Amino acid sequence: MSKEKQRRVSDASPSLPEEMVAEILSWLPVESVLRFKCACKKWGQLIQQDHFVEKHHRRAAMACYYQKEYINQFCSEFSCIDIQEGLLLEQEDHRLDPPGRFRIRNPATMQTVYLPDLQVGDESPAWVVARMFFVAKSINECKVISFWEESEGSVLSGRFRALTVGVDAEWRPLKNSPPNPIHRISNSDRKPMVFPLSIQKIFHVITMDGDHRNILMVDSEDESIKIIKIPENLFYPWRSVIPREWNSNLSFFPSHHRDGNQIEIWILMNSSNNEWVNFKTQATVDLASTLTQDYPMSYITKKHVAAWKLSGDIFWRWHESVYLPWVMKEELSIKPSILQLKGMQSGKVDA
């Protein structure tokens, strides 16, 4: 910008009230806002204020910022496991040994911050889930809560850890819980189903092990833990039931249903009293879309191929497990944001 144009901008800017400038800029796309951020110091400070970041995010149009394609392979790339305020919480392939890293990325501004490795002593967890929450007064402060499994014989347990991005140098125990508490998930030889789910400010970890079903609830604000036993009489059988959010409440749906059929939903209305409410509705395509996983997970499908072989006068049946060619595409549409967390850096991210 020439000195003459700079002088015109400087002369004109005082004539516009800050509220009007914020109103105009909040309707612009991220790329334009970032350019105007460098126009003058006053605008740069305005654009970084919490109320402007929140207003701009509310008004932003949905955009597709995340695409990935898997073709018959397990890759070590990062996959999205949570979306909050226009930011992606991504995890490197969880099948790696040790498990992959976590990072938070703003796909609109191309800024990224990598989180510290998650360890307990010299050991790394074998399986980890995590969610991120914005609970501080400043929107620039983000908290990530993780949960991982650890086994000893036939007993499967889990631990929680928390990390305030840009503040904590390493993962720490929850503030309002005993040091290094262990939560028993299962004591059978059969691996239980574990579902992570974030609803508002609560991180839910639902565990289902045969006849035992529990909910571990972590309040992301005070970092307290509550354990709820799921009533046995809600569903039978339980093997086809999955937890999901329904009108900002934890609920359980049957995972298999046909369009037009009536399906039963149980909703946790009051966690303090373990109060559940039954609700029935018609299964529709829109409802089915709410039953998708909270984050994309890749997998390989195995198929048993049956054939017949002749040996003398006797037929023998044999099975062979083969990997089928498959393609899985992930495409997430999110609202772009100009939010920048502490420690975020611009530039190329690791693959």
C-alpha positions as CSV (number, residue, x, y, z in Angstrom):
1,M,0.0,0.0,0.0
2,S,1.4,3.4,-1.0
3,K,1.9,6.2,1.6
4,E,-1.0,8.1,0.1
5,K,-3.4,5.2,0.5
6,Q,-2.2,4.6,4.0
7,R,-2.8,8.2,4.9
8,R,-6.4,8.0,3.4
9,V,-7.1,4.9,5.5
10,S,-5.7,6.6,8.6
11,D,-7.8,9.7,8.0
12,A,-11.0,7.8,7.2
13,S,-10.8,5.2,10.0
14,P,-11.6,7.6,12.9
15,S,-14.9,8.6,11.2
16,L,-16.2,5.0,11.4
17,P,-17.3,3.9,14.9
18,E,-15.7,0.7,16.1
19,E,-19.1,-1.0,16.3
20,M,-19.7,-0.3,12.6
21,V,-16.3,-1.6,11.6
22,A,-16.9,-4.8,13.5
23,E,-20.3,-5.2,12.0
24,I,-19.0,-4.9,8.4
25,L,-15.9,-7.1,9.0
26,S,-17.9,-9.8,10.7
27,W,-19.7,-10.6,7.4
28,L,-16.6,-11.1,5.4
29,P,-14.9,-14.4,4.6
30,V,-11.9,-15.5,6.6
31,E,-9.4,-14.6,3.9
32,S,-10.7,-11.0,3.7
33,V,-10.7,-10.6,7.5
34,L,-7.1,-11.8,7.8
35,R,-6.1,-9.2,5.1
36,F,-7.9,-6.4,7.0
37,K,-6.2,-7.5,10.2
38,C,-3.0,-6.2,8.7
39,A,-4.5,-2.9,7.4
40,C,-4.0,-1.0,10.7
41,K,-3.2,-1.7,14.3
42,K,-6.7,-0.7,15.5
43,W,-8.4,-3.1,13.2
44,G,-5.9,-5.9,14.1
45,Q,-6.8,-5.5,17.8
46,L,-10.5,-5.4,17.0
47,I,-10.4,-8.6,15.0
48,Q,-8.6,-10.5,17.8
49,Q,-11.2,-9.6,20.5
50,D,-13.3,-12.5,21.7
51,H,-16.7,-11.0,20.9
52,F,-15.6,-10.4,17.3
53,V,-14.3,-13.9,16.8
54,E,-17.6,-15.3,18.1
55,K,-19.7,-13.0,16.0
56,H,-17.8,-13.8,12.9
57,H,-18.0,-17.5,13.5
58,R,-21.8,-17.4,14.0
59,R,-22.3,-15.6,10.7
60,A,-19.9,-17.7,8.6
61,A,-21.3,-19.9,6.0
62,M,-20.7,-23.7,6.0
63,A,-17.7,-24.7,4.0
64,C,-16.0,-28.0,3.2
65,Y,-12.6,-27.9,4.7
66,Y,-11.8,-31.6,5.3
67,Q,-11.6,-34.4,2.7
68,K,-9.7,-37.6,2.9
69,E,-9.9,-40.9,1.0
70,Y,-8.8,-44.3,2.2
71,I,-8.2,-47.0,-0.4
72,N,-7.7,-50.5,0.9
73,Q,-5.0,-49.5,3.5
74,F,-4.4,-48.3,7.0
75,C,-2.6,-44.9,6.7
76,S,-0.7,-42.9,9.4
77,E,-2.4,-39.7,8.5
78,F,-4.3,-37.6,11.0
79,S,-8.1,-38.0,11.2
80,C,-10.6,-35.6,12.7
81,I,-12.2,-36.8,16.0
82,D,-13.9,-33.6,17.1
83,I,-15.0,-30.2,15.8
84,Q,-15.5,-27.2,18.1
85,E,-15.7,-23.4,17.2
86,G,-14.4,-24.1,13.7
87,L,-11.3,-26.0,14.9
88,L,-10.5,-29.7,14.3
89,L,-9.1,-32.0,16.9
90,E,-7.1,-34.6,14.9
91,Q,-5.5,-37.8,16.0
92,E,-2.8,-39.7,14.1
93,D,-3.7,-43.3,13.3
94,H,-4.6,-44.9,16.7
95,R,-3.2,-48.3,15.5
96,L,0.4,-47.0,15.7
97,D,2.7,-48.2,18.4
98,P,2.9,-46.0,20.4
99,P,-0.5,-44.4,19.5
100,G,-0.5,-41.3,17.3
101,R,-0.2,-37.7,18.3
102,F,-2.9,-35.2,18.7
103,R,-3.1,-31.8,17.1
104,I,-5.6,-28.9,16.8
105,R,-5.9,-27.3,13.4
106,N,-7.7,-24.4,12.0
107,P,-8.4,-25.3,8.4
108,A,-9.5,-21.8,7.4
109,T,-6.3,-20.0,8.7
110,M,-4.0,-23.0,8.1
111,Q,-2.7,-22.8,11.7
112,T,-1.8,-25.8,13.8
113,V,-0.7,-26.6,17.4
114,Y,0.6,-30.1,18.3
115,L,-0.3,-31.4,21.7
116,P,2.3,-33.1,24.0
117,D,2.6,-36.9,23.9
118,L,0.3,-38.7,26.3
119,Q,2.2,-41.0,28.7
120,V,2.0,-42.4,32.2
121,G,5.5,-43.0,33.5
122,D,7.4,-44.7,30.7
123,E,4.3,-46.2,29.2
124,S,2.1,-45.0,26.3
125,P,-1.6,-45.9,26.3
126,A,-2.7,-48.5,23.7
127,W,-6.0,-46.8,22.9
128,V,-7.0,-43.2,23.4
129,V,-10.1,-41.0,22.8
130,A,-10.3,-37.3,23.4
131,R,-12.6,-34.3,23.0
132,M,-12.0,-30.5,23.3
133,F,-14.0,-27.9,25.2
134,F,-14.1,-24.1,25.5
135,V,-14.9,-23.4,29.1
136,A,-12.7,-20.4,30.0
137,K,-13.7,-16.8,29.9
138,S,-11.5,-16.3,26.9
139,I,-12.4,-18.2,23.7
140,N,-8.6,-18.5,23.0
141,E,-8.3,-21.0,25.8
142,C,-9.1,-24.6,24.9
143,K,-9.2,-27.7,27.2
144,V,-8.7,-31.2,25.9
145,I,-9.8,-34.2,28.0
146,S,-8.6,-37.7,27.1
147,F,-9.5,-41.2,28.2
148,W,-7.5,-44.3,27.5
149,E,-7.7,-48.0,28.2
150,E,-5.2,-50.1,30.1
151,S,-5.5,-53.8,30.9
152,E,-4.1,-56.2,33.5
153,G,-5.1,-59.8,32.8
154,S,-8.8,-59.9,32.1
155,V,-9.5,-56.6,33.9
156,L,-9.8,-53.6,31.6
157,S,-9.6,-50.1,33.1
158,G,-9.4,-46.5,32.0
159,R,-7.9,-43.2,33.1
160,F,-8.7,-39.6,32.3
161,R,-6.2,-36.8,31.6
162,A,-6.6,-33.1,30.8
163,L,-4.6,-30.5,29.0
164,T,-5.2,-26.8,28.7
165,V,-3.7,-25.8,25.3
166,G,-0.9,-23.3,25.6
167,V,-0.9,-23.4,29.4
168,D,0.0,-27.0,30.4
169,A,3.3,-28.4,29.3
170,E,2.1,-32.0,29.7
171,W,-1.1,-34.0,30.3
172,R,-2.3,-33.8,33.9
173,P,-4.8,-35.6,36.2
174,L,-8.2,-34.0,36.5
175,K,-8.3,-31.3,39.2
176,N,-11.2,-32.6,41.2
177,S,-10.4,-36.3,41.3
178,P,-7.9,-38.5,43.2
179,P,-4.4,-38.7,41.8
180,N,-4.2,-41.2,39.0
181,P,-7.7,-42.8,39.6
182,I,-8.4,-46.0,37.7
183,H,-12.0,-46.7,36.5
184,R,-12.8,-50.3,35.9
185,I,-14.5,-50.9,32.5
186,S,-14.7,-54.7,32.3
187,N,-13.5,-57.8,34.2
188,S,-14.4,-60.3,31.5
189,D,-12.4,-61.8,28.7
190,R,-14.7,-60.1,26.1
191,K,-13.7,-56.6,25.1
192,P,-16.4,-54.1,25.9
193,M,-17.8,-51.5,23.6
194,V,-16.6,-48.0,24.5
195,F,-18.3,-44.9,23.1
196,P,-16.9,-41.3,23.7
197,L,-19.4,-38.5,23.4
198,S,-19.3,-34.8,24.2
199,I,-22.5,-33.0,24.9
200,Q,-22.3,-29.3,25.8
201,K,-19.6,-29.2,28.6
202,I,-19.7,-32.8,29.6
203,F,-17.4,-35.6,28.3
204,H,-19.3,-38.9,28.3
205,V,-17.5,-42.3,28.1
206,I,-20.1,-45.0,27.8
207,T,-18.9,-48.6,28.4
208,M,-20.9,-51.7,27.7
209,D,-19.7,-55.1,28.9
210,G,-22.2,-57.9,28.7
211,D,-24.7,-57.2,31.6
212,H,-22.7,-54.2,32.9
213,R,-23.2,-50.8,31.3
214,N,-21.9,-47.5,32.8
215,I,-21.5,-43.9,32.0
216,L,-18.4,-41.9,33.1
217,M,-19.2,-38.2,33.0
218,V,-16.5,-35.6,33.3
219,D,-17.5,-31.9,33.8
220,S,-15.0,-30.0,31.6
221,E,-15.3,-26.9,33.8
222,D,-14.6,-28.2,37.3
223,E,-13.1,-31.5,36.1
224,S,-15.2,-33.6,38.4
225,I,-16.2,-37.2,37.6
226,K,-19.6,-38.8,38.0
227,I,-20.4,-42.5,37.4
228,I,-23.9,-43.6,36.4
229,K,-25.1,-47.2,36.0
230,I,-27.4,-47.6,33.0
231,P,-30.6,-49.4,33.9
232,E,-30.8,-52.9,32.5
233,N,-34.4,-52.8,31.3
234,L,-34.0,-50.0,28.7
235,F,-33.2,-52.3,25.8
236,Y,-32.9,-56.0,25.1
237,P,-30.7,-57.1,23.5
238,W,-28.1,-54.4,24.0
239,R,-25.7,-55.4,21.2
240,S,-27.4,-53.2,18.6
241,V,-27.8,-50.1,20.8
242,I,-25.6,-47.0,20.5
243,P,-25.5,-43.7,22.5
244,R,-26.0,-40.4,20.7
245,E,-27.0,-36.8,21.5
246,W,-30.7,-36.0,21.3
247,N,-31.8,-32.4,22.0
248,S,-28.6,-31.7,24.1
249,N,-29.2,-34.9,26.2
250,L,-27.5,-38.2,26.2
251,S,-29.8,-40.9,24.7
252,F,-29.7,-44.4,23.3
253,F,-30.9,-45.5,19.9
254,P,-31.2,-48.9,18.2
255,S,-28.5,-48.9,15.5
256,H,-30.6,-50.9,13.0
257,H,-34.0,-49.8,11.8
258,R,-35.9,-49.2,8.6
259,D,-37.3,-46.0,7.3
260,G,-41.0,-45.6,8.4
261,N,-40.7,-48.0,11.3
262,Q,-41.2,-46.7,14.8
263,I,-38.0,-46.7,16.9
264,E,-37.6,-46.3,20.6
265,I,-35.3,-43.8,22.2
266,W,-34.3,-43.5,25.9
267,I,-33.1,-40.1,27.0
268,L,-31.2,-39.3,30.2
269,M,-33.1,-36.3,31.5
270,N,-31.5,-36.0,35.0
271,S,-28.1,-37.5,35.7
272,S,-28.3,-36.7,39.4
273,N,-31.3,-39.0,39.8
274,N,-30.5,-41.3,37.0
275,E,-33.9,-40.4,35.5
276,W,-34.6,-41.8,32.0
277,V,-37.5,-40.9,29.7
278,N,-38.8,-43.1,26.9
279,F,-39.6,-41.5,23.5
280,K,-40.9,-43.1,20.3
281,T,-40.6,-41.7,16.8
282,Q,-40.7,-42.7,13.2
283,A,-37.4,-43.7,11.6
284,T,-36.5,-41.3,8.8
285,V,-33.5,-40.6,6.7
286,D,-32.8,-37.5,8.7
287,L,-33.0,-39.4,11.9
288,A,-30.7,-42.1,10.5
289,S,-28.1,-39.5,9.8
290,T,-27.9,-38.7,13.5
291,L,-26.9,-42.2,14.2
292,T,-23.5,-41.9,12.4
293,Q,-20.3,-42.1,14.4
294,D,-19.2,-39.1,16.2
295,Y,-16.0,-39.1,14.2
296,P,-14.9,-41.1,11.1
297,M,-13.2,-44.4,11.7
298,S,-11.6,-46.4,8.9
299,Y,-11.8,-50.2,8.9
300,I,-11.2,-53.2,6.6
301,T,-14.1,-55.5,5.9
302,K,-13.5,-59.3,6.1
303,K,-15.6,-61.7,4.2
304,H,-15.8,-65.4,4.6
305,V,-15.8,-67.1,1.2
306,A,-17.4,-70.6,1.2
307,A,-16.5,-73.2,-1.4
308,W,-16.9,-76.9,-1.9
309,K,-14.1,-79.4,-2.6
310,L,-14.6,-83.0,-3.6
311,S,-12.5,-85.6,-1.8
312,G,-13.6,-89.1,-2.8
313,D,-17.3,-89.4,-2.0
314,I,-17.2,-86.7,0.7
315,F,-17.7,-82.9,0.3
316,W,-15.7,-80.7,2.6
317,R,-16.5,-77.1,3.3
318,W,-13.7,-74.6,3.9
319,H,-13.5,-70.9,4.7
320,E,-11.0,-68.3,3.7
321,S,-10.8,-64.8,5.1
322,V,-9.9,-62.3,2.4
323,Y,-9.6,-58.5,2.4
324,L,-12.1,-56.9,0.1
325,P,-11.1,-53.8,-1.8
326,W,-12.8,-50.8,-0.3
327,V,-12.9,-47.1,-0.5
328,M,-13.9,-44.8,2.4
329,K,-14.3,-41.1,1.9
330,E,-14.5,-38.5,4.6
331,E,-15.9,-35.1,3.9
332,L,-16.7,-32.7,6.8
333,S,-18.4,-29.3,6.3
334,I,-17.7,-26.9,9.1
335,K,-18.2,-23.2,9.9
336,P,-14.8,-21.4,9.3
337,S,-13.3,-19.4,12.1
338,I,-10.5,-17.0,12.7
339,L,-9.9,-18.4,16.2
340,Q,-6.2,-18.7,17.1
341,L,-5.2,-20.8,20.1
342,K,-2.0,-20.2,22.1
343,G,0.9,-22.0,20.4
344,M,-0.7,-22.2,17.0
345,Q,1.7,-21.7,14.1
346,S,1.2,-21.1,10.4
347,G,2.8,-23.2,7.8
348,K,2.7,-26.8,6.4
349,V,1.5,-29.4,8.8
350,D,2.9,-32.9,9.2
351,A,1.2,-35.6,7.1
